[in-house]
Amino acid sequence: MSRRDEWRKVLDAELRRWSAKPADELIAELRDIQVYEVELDSKTYQVEVQILQNTNEYVQVMVSVDDGSLPASISPATEIFVCRK
């Protein structure tokens, strides 16, 4: 499995976790960028989650994952989702 495929597994799990939250919870938890590590199959991955837009109708959130290795981590695996208010 490639490095990006491994990142994708973590990204998919984090995306499911964050996108399941209601908009008001996302806004409260993401006042500042959230940066943390998760472990999967004895490997550590870096996760960043942040609000890109907070409008009257929706919240747009970005989730990014990488393993901290350079130069590959300069372009992390990233997904954006929208949560309607």
Beta strands, then each sheet from edge to edge (+ up, - down):
strand 1: 34-40
strand 2: 43-54
strand 3: 58-66
strand 4: 77-84
sheet 1: 1+ 2- 3+ 4-
end
